[in-house]
Amino acid sequence: MHPDLEALLQAYDAALEAGPQESSRCHDEFEQRLKDLRARTPGVSEDSLRNVIRLAYGQWLAKQQKPSALPPKA
C-alpha cells in the first residue's frame, strides 16, 4: 500500500476512534491530509475521494485485525 494512502487511512481511523479530548485534533489532521490529496488530484471530487477512503478503510481495517489463534485439535 502506498505510504500516503496508509497515513490517510490511519488518520481516518484515529478520527473515528478518538475520544472527546482528541476528536478535534484527529479530525483536523484527517481533513488536512484529505485537502493535500485533493490538491494532488485535480478533477476528482471530494465526495469521490471520501467514498474511496471509506471503501479502502474497510479493507485496511480487515487487514489490521490479526487472526485469532486456532484452537488445538482434539
PDB file with SEQRES, HELIX, SHEET and CRYST1 records, atoms N, CA, C and O in Angstrom:
SEQRES   1 A   74  MET HIS PRO ASP LEU GLU ALA LEU LEU GLN ALA TYR ASP          
SEQRES   2 A   74  ALA ALA LEU GLU ALA GLY PRO GLN GLU SER SER ARG CYS          
SEQRES   3 A   74  HIS ASP GLU PHE GLU GLN ARG LEU LYS ASP LEU ARG ALA          
SEQRES   4 A   74  ARG THR PRO GLY VAL SER GLU ASP SER LEU ARG ASN VAL          
SEQRES   5 A   74  ILE ARG LEU ALA TYR GLY GLN TRP LEU ALA LYS GLN GLN          
SEQRES   6 A   74  LYS PRO SER ALA LEU PRO PRO LYS ALA                          
HELIX    1 AA1 PRO A    3  GLU A   17  1                                  15    
HELIX    2 AA2 SER A   23  ARG A   40  1                                  18    
HELIX    3 AA3 GLU A   46  GLN A   64  1                                  19    
CRYST1    1.000    1.000    1.000  90.00  90.00  90.00 P 1           1          
ATOM      1  N   MET A   1       0.847  -1.178   0.000  1.00  0.00           N  
ATOM      2  CA  MET A   1       0.000   0.000   0.000  1.00  0.00           C  
ATOM      3  C   MET A   1       0.891   1.239   0.000  1.00  0.00           C  
ATOM      4  O   MET A   1       1.943   1.275   0.638  1.00  0.00           O  
ATOM      5  N   HIS A   2       0.446   2.232  -0.722  1.00  0.00           N  
ATOM      6  CA  HIS A   2       1.204   3.480  -0.809  1.00  0.00           C  
ATOM      7  C   HIS A   2       1.255   4.142   0.570  1.00  0.00           C  
ATOM      8  O   HIS A   2       0.233   4.214   1.253  1.00  0.00           O  
ATOM      9  N   PRO A   3       2.417   4.622   0.985  1.00  0.00           N  
ATOM     10  CA  PRO A   3       2.548   5.227   2.328  1.00  0.00           C  
ATOM     11  C   PRO A   3       1.598   6.403   2.566  1.00  0.00           C  
ATOM     12  O   PRO A   3       1.099   6.569   3.679  1.00  0.00           O  
ATOM     13  N   ASP A   4       1.340   7.221   1.539  1.00  0.00           N  
ATOM     14  CA  ASP A   4       0.421   8.348   1.709  1.00  0.00           C  
ATOM     15  C   ASP A   4      -1.004   7.864   1.977  1.00  0.00           C  
ATOM     16  O   ASP A   4      -1.714   8.429   2.808  1.00  0.00           O  
ATOM     17  N   LEU A   5      -1.413   6.815   1.267  1.00  0.00           N  
ATOM     18  CA  LEU A   5      -2.754   6.264   1.488  1.00  0.00           C  
ATOM     19  C   LEU A   5      -2.854   5.650   2.873  1.00  0.00           C  
ATOM     20  O   LEU A   5      -3.859   5.819   3.562  1.00  0.00           O  
ATOM     21  N   GLU A   6      -1.821   4.942   3.277  1.00  0.00           N  
ATOM     22  CA  GLU A   6      -1.852   4.343   4.611  1.00  0.00           C  
ATOM     23  C   GLU A   6      -1.907   5.415   5.701  1.00  0.00           C  
ATOM     24  O   GLU A   6      -2.631   5.262   6.686  1.00  0.00           O  
ATOM     25  N   ALA A   7      -1.154   6.487   5.530  1.00  0.00           N  
ATOM     26  CA  ALA A   7      -1.191   7.575   6.511  1.00  0.00           C  
ATOM     27  C   ALA A   7      -2.572   8.223   6.560  1.00  0.00           C  
ATOM     28  O   ALA A   7      -3.051   8.589   7.634  1.00  0.00           O  
ATOM     29  N   LEU A   8      -3.210   8.364   5.401  1.00  0.00           N  
ATOM     30  CA  LEU A   8      -4.556   8.926   5.351  1.00  0.00           C  
ATOM     31  C   LEU A   8      -5.550   8.007   6.052  1.00  0.00           C  
ATOM     32  O   LEU A   8      -6.414   8.476   6.792  1.00  0.00           O  
ATOM     33  N   LEU A   9      -5.432   6.715   5.826  1.00  0.00           N  
ATOM     34  CA  LEU A   9      -6.330   5.749   6.475  1.00  0.00           C  
ATOM     35  C   LEU A   9      -6.096   5.709   7.982  1.00  0.00           C  
ATOM     36  O   LEU A   9      -7.045   5.558   8.751  1.00  0.00           O  
ATOM     37  N   GLN A  10      -4.860   5.839   8.403  1.00  0.00           N  
ATOM     38  CA  GLN A  10      -4.576   5.882   9.837  1.00  0.00           C  
ATOM     39  C   GLN A  10      -5.177   7.135  10.468  1.00  0.00           C  
ATOM     40  O   GLN A  10      -5.701   7.082  11.581  1.00  0.00           O  
ATOM     41  N   ALA A  11      -5.103   8.255   9.764  1.00  0.00           N  
ATOM     42  CA  ALA A  11      -5.704   9.491  10.267  1.00  0.00           C  
ATOM     43  C   ALA A  11      -7.224   9.369  10.314  1.00  0.00           C  
ATOM     44  O   ALA A  11      -7.859   9.862  11.245  1.00  0.00           O  
ATOM     45  N   TYR A  12      -7.803   8.716   9.316  1.00  0.00           N  
ATOM     46  CA  TYR A  12      -9.254   8.483   9.290  1.00  0.00           C  
ATOM     47  C   TYR A  12      -9.662   7.600  10.461  1.00  0.00           C  
ATOM     48  O   TYR A  12     -10.654   7.869  11.138  1.00  0.00           O  
ATOM     49  N   ASP A  13      -8.891   6.551  10.691  1.00  0.00           N  
ATOM     50  CA  ASP A  13      -9.159   5.644  11.808  1.00  0.00           C  
ATOM     51  C   ASP A  13      -9.058   6.389  13.136  1.00  0.00           C  
ATOM     52  O   ASP A  13      -9.914   6.229  14.007  1.00  0.00           O  
ATOM     53  N   ALA A  14      -8.034   7.187  13.290  1.00  0.00           N  
ATOM     54  CA  ALA A  14      -7.860   7.948  14.529  1.00  0.00           C  
ATOM     55  C   ALA A  14      -9.028   8.907  14.747  1.00  0.00           C  
ATOM     56  O   ALA A  14      -9.492   9.077  15.875  1.00  0.00           O  
ATOM     57  N   ALA A  15      -9.504   9.531  13.671  1.00  0.00           N  
ATOM     58  CA  ALA A  15     -10.637  10.457  13.788  1.00  0.00           C  
ATOM     59  C   ALA A  15     -11.904   9.714  14.201  1.00  0.00           C  
ATOM     60  O   ALA A  15     -12.706  10.234  14.976  1.00  0.00           O  
ATOM     61  N   LEU A  16     -12.085   8.504  13.687  1.00  0.00           N  
ATOM     62  CA  LEU A  16     -13.267   7.722  14.044  1.00  0.00           C  
ATOM     63  C   LEU A  16     -13.199   7.203  15.478  1.00  0.00           C  
ATOM     64  O   LEU A  16     -14.217   7.134  16.167  1.00  0.00           O  
ATOM     65  N   GLU A  17     -12.009   6.841  15.920  1.00  0.00           N  
ATOM     66  CA  GLU A  17     -11.842   6.203  17.223  1.00  0.00           C  
ATOM     67  C   GLU A  17     -11.512   7.172  18.356  1.00  0.00           C  
ATOM     68  O   GLU A  17     -11.484   6.770  19.519  1.00  0.00           O  
ATOM     69  N   ALA A  18     -11.267   8.423  18.039  1.00  0.00           N  
ATOM     70  CA  ALA A  18     -10.812   9.389  19.047  1.00  0.00           C  
ATOM     71  C   ALA A  18     -11.882   9.647  20.103  1.00  0.00           C  
ATOM     72  O   ALA A  18     -13.080   9.669  19.821  1.00  0.00           O  
ATOM     73  N   GLY A  19     -11.409   9.837  21.312  1.00  0.00           N  
ATOM     74  CA  GLY A  19     -12.283  10.233  22.405  1.00  0.00           C  
ATOM     75  C   GLY A  19     -12.578  11.719  22.312  1.00  0.00           C  
ATOM     76  O   GLY A  19     -12.058  12.410  21.436  1.00  0.00           O  
ATOM     77  N   PRO A  20     -13.409  12.206  23.212  1.00  0.00           N  
ATOM     78  CA  PRO A  20     -13.813  13.616  23.158  1.00  0.00           C  
ATOM     79  C   PRO A  20     -12.646  14.602  23.215  1.00  0.00           C  
ATOM     80  O   PRO A  20     -12.705  15.656  22.583  1.00  0.00           O  
ATOM     81  N   GLN A  21     -11.607  14.283  23.947  1.00  0.00           N  
ATOM     82  CA  GLN A  21     -10.498  15.214  24.087  1.00  0.00           C  
ATOM     83  C   GLN A  21      -9.631  15.287  22.837  1.00  0.00           C  
ATOM     84  O   GLN A  21      -9.033  16.328  22.565  1.00  0.00           O  
ATOM     85  N   GLU A  22      -9.552  14.205  22.077  1.00  0.00           N  
ATOM     86  CA  GLU A  22      -8.693  14.156  20.895  1.00  0.00           C  
ATOM     87  C   GLU A  22      -9.452  14.304  19.586  1.00  0.00           C  
ATOM     88  O   GLU A  22      -8.840  14.430  18.526  1.00  0.00           O  
ATOM     89  N   SER A  23     -10.756  14.291  19.648  1.00  0.00           N  
ATOM     90  CA  SER A  23     -11.578  14.268  18.443  1.00  0.00           C  
ATOM     91  C   SER A  23     -11.262  15.409  17.481  1.00  0.00           C  
ATOM     92  O   SER A  23     -11.068  15.179  16.287  1.00  0.00           O  
ATOM     93  N   SER A  24     -11.209  16.612  17.982  1.00  0.00           N  
ATOM     94  CA  SER A  24     -10.982  17.774  17.123  1.00  0.00           C  
ATOM     95  C   SER A  24      -9.622  17.712  16.446  1.00  0.00           C  
ATOM     96  O   SER A  24      -9.515  17.981  15.249  1.00  0.00           O  
ATOM     97  N   ARG A  25      -8.581  17.359  17.195  1.00  0.00           N  
ATOM     98  CA  ARG A  25      -7.232  17.288  16.631  1.00  0.00           C  
ATOM     99  C   ARG A  25      -7.149  16.203  15.558  1.00  0.00           C  
ATOM    100  O   ARG A  25      -6.576  16.422  14.490  1.00  0.00           O  
ATOM    101  N   CYS A  26      -7.719  15.037  15.844  1.00  0.00           N  
ATOM    102  CA  CYS A  26      -7.670  13.932  14.884  1.00  0.00           C  
ATOM    103  C   CYS A  26      -8.478  14.258  13.627  1.00  0.00           C  
ATOM    104  O   CYS A  26      -8.052  13.950  12.514  1.00  0.00           O  
ATOM    105  N   HIS A  27      -9.623  14.869  13.804  1.00  0.00           N  
ATOM    106  CA  HIS A  27     -10.449  15.252  12.664  1.00  0.00           C  
ATOM    107  C   HIS A  27      -9.706  16.275  11.803  1.00  0.00           C  
ATOM    108  O   HIS A  27      -9.709  16.176  10.576  1.00  0.00           O  
ATOM    109  N   ASP A  28      -9.074  17.251  12.443  1.00  0.00           N  
ATOM    110  CA  ASP A  28      -8.317  18.272  11.708  1.00  0.00           C  
ATOM    111  C   ASP A  28      -7.157  17.653  10.921  1.00  0.00           C  
ATOM    112  O   ASP A  28      -6.890  18.043   9.784  1.00  0.00           O  
ATOM    113  N   GLU A  29      -6.481  16.698  11.531  1.00  0.00           N  
ATOM    114  CA  GLU A  29      -5.369  16.038  10.831  1.00  0.00           C  
ATOM    115  C   GLU A  29      -5.876  15.285   9.604  1.00  0.00           C  
ATOM    116  O   GLU A  29      -5.274  15.364   8.533  1.00  0.00           O  
ATOM    117  N   PHE A  30      -6.981  14.556   9.757  1.00  0.00           N  
ATOM    118  CA  PHE A  30      -7.548  13.842   8.615  1.00  0.00           C  
ATOM    119  C   PHE A  30      -7.956  14.823   7.514  1.00  0.00           C  
ATOM    120  O   PHE A  30      -7.646  14.606   6.342  1.00  0.00           O  
ATOM    121  N   GLU A  31      -8.641  15.889   7.885  1.00  0.00           N  
ATOM    122  CA  GLU A  31      -9.096  16.862   6.898  1.00  0.00           C  
ATOM    123  C   GLU A  31      -7.910  17.514   6.172  1.00  0.00           C  
ATOM    124  O   GLU A  31      -8.001  17.793   4.976  1.00  0.00           O  
ATOM    125  N   GLN A  32      -6.817  17.755   6.871  1.00  0.00           N  
ATOM    126  CA  GLN A  32      -5.630  18.332   6.229  1.00  0.00           C  
ATOM    127  C   GLN A  32      -5.023  17.346   5.237  1.00  0.00           C  
ATOM    128  O   GLN A  32      -4.627  17.732   4.137  1.00  0.00           O  
ATOM    129  N   ARG A  33      -4.949  16.083   5.623  1.00  0.00           N  
ATOM    130  CA  ARG A  33      -4.420  15.069   4.694  1.00  0.00           C  
ATOM    131  C   ARG A  33      -5.324  14.937   3.476  1.00  0.00           C  
ATOM    132  O   ARG A  33      -4.841  14.772   2.355  1.00  0.00           O  
ATOM    133  N   LEU A  34      -6.632  15.011   3.692  1.00  0.00           N  
ATOM    134  CA  LEU A  34      -7.576  14.943   2.581  1.00  0.00           C  
ATOM    135  C   LEU A  34      -7.409  16.161   1.666  1.00  0.00           C  
ATOM    136  O   LEU A  34      -7.449  16.033   0.442  1.00  0.00           O  
ATOM    137  N   LYS A  35      -7.226  17.321   2.255  1.00  0.00           N  
ATOM    138  CA  LYS A  35      -7.012  18.545   1.480  1.00  0.00           C  
ATOM    139  C   LYS A  35      -5.744  18.429   0.631  1.00  0.00           C  
ATOM    140  O   LYS A  35      -5.733  18.831  -0.532  1.00  0.00           O  
ATOM    141  N   ASP A  36      -4.679  17.879   1.216  1.00  0.00           N  
ATOM    142  CA  ASP A  36      -3.429  17.678   0.478  1.00  0.00           C  
ATOM    143  C   ASP A  36      -3.640  16.725  -0.701  1.00  0.00           C  
ATOM    144  O   ASP A  36      -3.126  16.953  -1.795  1.00  0.00           O  
ATOM    145  N   LEU A  37      -4.402  15.659  -0.462  1.00  0.00           N  
ATOM    146  CA  LEU A  37      -4.686  14.696  -1.525  1.00  0.00           C  
ATOM    147  C   LEU A  37      -5.508  15.345  -2.629  1.00  0.00           C  
ATOM    148  O   LEU A  37      -5.251  15.107  -3.809  1.00  0.00           O  
ATOM    149  N   ARG A  38      -6.479  16.149  -2.270  1.00  0.00           N  
ATOM    150  CA  ARG A  38      -7.292  16.840  -3.279  1.00  0.00           C  
ATOM    151  C   ARG A  38      -6.435  17.759  -4.131  1.00  0.00           C  
ATOM    152  O   ARG A  38      -6.668  17.888  -5.333  1.00  0.00           O  
ATOM    153  N   ALA A  39      -5.447  18.399  -3.522  1.00  0.00           N  
ATOM    154  CA  ALA A  39      -4.564  19.288  -4.279  1.00  0.00           C  
ATOM    155  C   ALA A  39      -3.747  18.514  -5.310  1.00  0.00           C  
ATOM    156  O   ALA A  39      -3.407  19.047  -6.366  1.00  0.00           O  
ATOM    157  N   ARG A  40      -3.432  17.256  -5.001  1.00  0.00           N  
ATOM    158  CA  ARG A  40      -2.637  16.424  -5.918  1.00  0.00           C  
ATOM    159  C   ARG A  40      -3.498  15.696  -6.941  1.00  0.00           C  
ATOM    160  O   ARG A  40      -2.970  15.109  -7.886  1.00  0.00           O  
ATOM    161  N   THR A  41      -4.819  15.726  -6.765  1.00  0.00           N  
ATOM    162  CA  THR A  41      -5.711  15.009  -7.677  1.00  0.00           C  
ATOM    163  C   THR A  41      -6.814  15.931  -8.190  1.00  0.00           C  
ATOM    164  O   THR A  41      -7.989  15.724  -7.885  1.00  0.00           O  
ATOM    165  N   PRO A  42      -6.441  16.948  -8.967  1.00  0.00           N  
ATOM    166  CA  PRO A  42      -7.476  17.840  -9.504  1.00  0.00           C  
ATOM    167  C   PRO A  42      -8.412  17.059 -10.428  1.00  0.00           C  
ATOM    168  O   PRO A  42      -7.985  16.132 -11.116  1.00  0.00           O  
ATOM    169  N   GLY A  43      -9.643  17.430 -10.437  1.00  0.00           N  
ATOM    170  CA  GLY A  43     -10.612  16.740 -11.283  1.00  0.00           C  
ATOM    171  C   GLY A  43     -11.333  15.616 -10.570  1.00  0.00           C  
ATOM    172  O   GLY A  43     -12.289  15.057 -11.109  1.00  0.00           O  
ATOM    173  N   VAL A  44     -10.892  15.272  -9.365  1.00  0.00           N  
ATOM    174  CA  VAL A  44     -11.566  14.247  -8.570  1.00  0.00           C  
ATOM    175  C   VAL A  44     -12.318  14.972  -7.468  1.00  0.00           C  
ATOM    176  O   VAL A  44     -11.736  15.753  -6.715  1.00  0.00           O  
ATOM    177  N   SER A  45     -13.602  14.712  -7.381  1.00  0.00           N  
ATOM    178  CA  SER A  45     -14.414  15.429  -6.399  1.00  0.00           C  
ATOM    179  C   SER A  45     -14.111  14.952  -4.980  1.00  0.00           C  
ATOM    180  O   SER A  45     -13.626  13.843  -4.759  1.00  0.00           O  
ATOM    181  N   GLU A  46     -14.409  15.817  -4.047  1.00  0.00           N  
ATOM    182  CA  GLU A  46     -14.216  15.457  -2.638  1.00  0.00           C  
ATOM    183  C   GLU A  46     -15.102  14.278  -2.258  1.00  0.00           C  
ATOM    184  O   GLU A  46     -14.678  13.393  -1.516  1.00  0.00           O  
ATOM    185  N   ASP A  47     -16.335  14.264  -2.766  1.00  0.00           N  
ATOM    186  CA  ASP A  47     -17.231  13.140  -2.466  1.00  0.00           C  
ATOM    187  C   ASP A  47     -16.654  11.819  -2.974  1.00  0.00           C  
ATOM    188  O   ASP A  47     -16.732  10.798  -2.290  1.00  0.00           O  
ATOM    189  N   SER A  48     -16.077  11.844  -4.172  1.00  0.00           N  
ATOM    190  CA  SER A  48     -15.460  10.626  -4.721  1.00  0.00           C  
ATOM    191  C   SER A  48     -14.302  10.164  -3.849  1.00  0.00           C  
ATOM    192  O   SER A  48     -14.172   8.975  -3.558  1.00  0.00           O  
ATOM    193  N   LEU A  49     -13.459  11.109  -3.433  1.00  0.00           N  
ATOM    194  CA  LEU A  49     -12.330  10.748  -2.572  1.00  0.00           C  
ATOM    195  C   LEU A  49     -12.814  10.161  -1.249  1.00  0.00           C  
ATOM    196  O   LEU A  49     -12.274   9.163  -0.774  1.00  0.00           O  
ATOM    197  N   ARG A  50     -13.830  10.782  -0.659  1.00  0.00           N  
ATOM    198  CA  ARG A  50     -14.348  10.270   0.616  1.00  0.00           C  
ATOM    199  C   ARG A  50     -14.933   8.870   0.445  1.00  0.00           C  
ATOM    200  O   ARG A  50     -14.770   8.025   1.325  1.00  0.00           O  
ATOM    201  N   ASN A  51     -15.609   8.612  -0.670  1.00  0.00           N  
ATOM    202  CA  ASN A  51     -16.150   7.273  -0.915  1.00  0.00           C  
ATOM    203  C   ASN A  51     -15.035   6.244  -1.059  1.00  0.00           C  
ATOM    204  O   ASN A  51     -15.129   5.140  -0.523  1.00  0.00           O  
ATOM    205  N   VAL A  52     -13.983   6.606  -1.780  1.00  0.00           N  
ATOM    206  CA  VAL A  52     -12.847   5.697  -1.953  1.00  0.00           C  
ATOM    207  C   VAL A  52     -12.171   5.439  -0.608  1.00  0.00           C  
ATOM    208  O   VAL A  52     -11.774   4.311  -0.314  1.00  0.00           O  
ATOM    209  N   ILE A  53     -12.043   6.479   0.201  1.00  0.00           N  
ATOM    210  CA  ILE A  53     -11.417   6.324   1.518  1.00  0.00           C  
ATOM    211  C   ILE A  53     -12.236   5.371   2.385  1.00  0.00           C  
ATOM    212  O   ILE A  53     -11.675   4.512   3.065  1.00  0.00           O  
ATOM    213  N   ARG A  54     -13.554   5.520   2.363  1.00  0.00           N  
ATOM    214  CA  ARG A  54     -14.404   4.616   3.156  1.00  0.00           C  
ATOM    215  C   ARG A  54     -14.246   3.164   2.708  1.00  0.00           C  
ATOM    216  O   ARG A  54     -14.162   2.256   3.535  1.00  0.00           O  
ATOM    217  N   LEU A  55     -14.205   2.953   1.388  1.00  0.00           N  
ATOM    218  CA  LEU A  55     -14.019   1.590   0.879  1.00  0.00           C  
ATOM    219  C   LEU A  55     -12.647   1.041   1.253  1.00  0.00           C  
ATOM    220  O   LEU A  55     -12.528  -0.090   1.723  1.00  0.00           O  
ATOM    221  N   ALA A  56     -11.619   1.848   1.040  1.00  0.00           N  
ATOM    222  CA  ALA A  56     -10.257   1.411   1.360  1.00  0.00           C  
ATOM    223  C   ALA A  56     -10.104   1.183   2.855  1.00  0.00           C  
ATOM    224  O   ALA A  56      -9.373   0.287   3.277  1.00  0.00           O  
ATOM    225  N   TYR A  57     -10.787   1.989   3.658  1.00  0.00           N  
ATOM    226  CA  TYR A  57     -10.701   1.848   5.113  1.00  0.00           C  
ATOM    227  C   TYR A  57     -11.217   0.488   5.556  1.00  0.00           C  
ATOM    228  O   TYR A  57     -10.612  -0.153   6.415  1.00  0.00           O  
ATOM    229  N   GLY A  58     -12.315   0.046   4.988  1.00  0.00           N  
ATOM    230  CA  GLY A  58     -12.845  -1.274   5.343  1.00  0.00           C  
ATOM    231  C   GLY A  58     -11.850  -2.385   5.050  1.00  0.00           C  
ATOM    232  O   GLY A  58     -11.670  -3.300   5.854  1.00  0.00           O  
ATOM    233  N   GLN A  59     -11.209  -2.297   3.897  1.00  0.00           N  
ATOM    234  CA  GLN A  59     -10.211  -3.309   3.528  1.00  0.00           C  
ATOM    235  C   GLN A  59      -8.979  -3.197   4.426  1.00  0.00           C  
ATOM    236  O   GLN A  59      -8.434  -4.206   4.873  1.00  0.00           O  
ATOM    237  N   TRP A  60      -8.548  -1.969   4.684  1.00  0.00           N  
ATOM    238  CA  TRP A  60      -7.374  -1.740   5.529  1.00  0.00           C  
ATOM    239  C   TRP A  60      -7.626  -2.254   6.935  1.00  0.00           C  
ATOM    240  O   TRP A  60      -6.762  -2.890   7.539  1.00  0.00           O  
ATOM    241  N   LEU A  61      -8.818  -1.973   7.453  1.00  0.00           N  
ATOM    242  CA  LEU A  61      -9.162  -2.395   8.809  1.00  0.00           C  
ATOM    243  C   LEU A  61      -9.167  -3.916   8.923  1.00  0.00           C  
ATOM    244  O   LEU A  61      -8.689  -4.470   9.914  1.00  0.00           O  
ATOM    245  N   ALA A  62      -9.700  -4.580   7.923  1.00  0.00           N  
ATOM    246  CA  ALA A  62      -9.728  -6.048   7.933  1.00  0.00           C  
ATOM    247  C   ALA A  62      -8.313  -6.623   7.960  1.00  0.00           C  
ATOM    248  O   ALA A  62      -8.063  -7.632   8.619  1.00  0.00           O  
ATOM    249  N   LYS A  63      -7.389  -5.981   7.245  1.00  0.00           N  
ATOM    250  CA  LYS A  63      -6.005  -6.453   7.228  1.00  0.00           C  
ATOM    251  C   LYS A  63      -5.283  -6.172   8.541  1.00  0.00           C  
ATOM    252  O   LYS A  63      -4.324  -6.863   8.884  1.00  0.00           O  
ATOM    253  N   GLN A  64      -5.744  -5.154   9.282  1.00  0.00           N  
ATOM    254  CA  GLN A  64      -5.108  -4.799  10.550  1.00  0.00           C  
ATOM    255  C   GLN A  64      -5.449  -5.783  11.661  1.00  0.00           C  
ATOM    256  O   GLN A  64      -4.690  -5.943  12.617  1.00  0.00           O  
ATOM    257  N   GLN A  65      -6.587  -6.436  11.527  1.00  0.00           N  
ATOM    258  CA  GLN A  65      -7.023  -7.365  12.560  1.00  0.00           C  
ATOM    259  C   GLN A  65      -6.271  -8.680  12.408  1.00  0.00           C  
ATOM    260  O   GLN A  65      -6.326  -9.326  11.361  1.00  0.00           O  
ATOM    261  N   LYS A  66      -5.599  -9.047  13.423  1.00  0.00           N  
ATOM    262  CA  LYS A  66      -4.822 -10.278  13.371  1.00  0.00           C  
ATOM    263  C   LYS A  66      -5.771 -11.455  13.643  1.00  0.00           C  
ATOM    264  O   LYS A  66      -6.627 -11.375  14.524  1.00  0.00           O  
ATOM    265  N   PRO A  67      -5.617 -12.522  12.898  1.00  0.00           N  
ATOM    266  CA  PRO A  67      -6.496 -13.677  13.150  1.00  0.00           C  
ATOM    267  C   PRO A  67      -6.203 -14.278  14.516  1.00  0.00           C  
ATOM    268  O   PRO A  67      -5.059 -14.319  14.968  1.00  0.00           O  
ATOM    269  N   SER A  68      -7.240 -14.732  15.144  1.00  0.00           N  
ATOM    270  CA  SER A  68      -7.043 -15.375  16.446  1.00  0.00           C  
ATOM    271  C   SER A  68      -6.372 -16.724  16.243  1.00  0.00           C  
ATOM    272  O   SER A  68      -6.438 -17.314  15.165  1.00  0.00           O  
ATOM    273  N   ALA A  69      -5.747 -17.183  17.268  1.00  0.00           N  
ATOM    274  CA  ALA A  69      -5.073 -18.477  17.204  1.00  0.00           C  
ATOM    275  C   ALA A  69      -6.124 -19.575  17.067  1.00  0.00           C  
ATOM    276  O   ALA A  69      -7.184 -19.533  17.692  1.00  0.00           O  
ATOM    277  N   LEU A  70      -5.803 -20.538  16.247  1.00  0.00           N  
ATOM    278  CA  LEU A  70      -6.711 -21.656  16.093  1.00  0.00           C  
ATOM    279  C   LEU A  70      -6.660 -22.527  17.346  1.00  0.00           C  
ATOM    280  O   LEU A  70      -5.597 -22.705  17.940  1.00  0.00           O  
ATOM    281  N   PRO A  71      -7.793 -23.059  17.741  1.00  0.00           N  
ATOM    282  CA  PRO A  71      -7.778 -23.944  18.917  1.00  0.00           C  
ATOM    283  C   PRO A  71      -7.029 -25.234  18.579  1.00  0.00           C  
ATOM    284  O   PRO A  71      -7.011 -25.662  17.425  1.00  0.00           O  
ATOM    285  N   PRO A  72      -6.420 -25.841  19.576  1.00  0.00           N  
ATOM    286  CA  PRO A  72      -5.714 -27.101  19.321  1.00  0.00           C  
ATOM    287  C   PRO A  72      -6.700 -28.187  18.887  1.00  0.00           C  
ATOM    288  O   PRO A  72      -7.864 -28.200  19.287  1.00  0.00           O  
ATOM    289  N   LYS A  73      -6.198 -29.081  18.068  1.00  0.00           N  
ATOM    290  CA  LYS A  73      -7.051 -30.190  17.612  1.00  0.00           C  
ATOM    291  C   LYS A  73      -7.283 -31.156  18.780  1.00  0.00           C  
ATOM    292  O   LYS A  73      -6.388 -31.416  19.585  1.00  0.00           O  
ATOM    293  N   ALA A  74      -8.484 -31.665  18.842  1.00  0.00           N  
ATOM    294  CA  ALA A  74      -8.816 -32.604  19.923  1.00  0.00           C  
ATOM    295  C   ALA A  74      -8.379 -33.997  19.594  1.00  0.00           C  
ATOM    296  O   ALA A  74      -8.580 -34.912  20.392  1.00  0.00           O  
TER     297      ALA A  74                                                      
END                                                                             
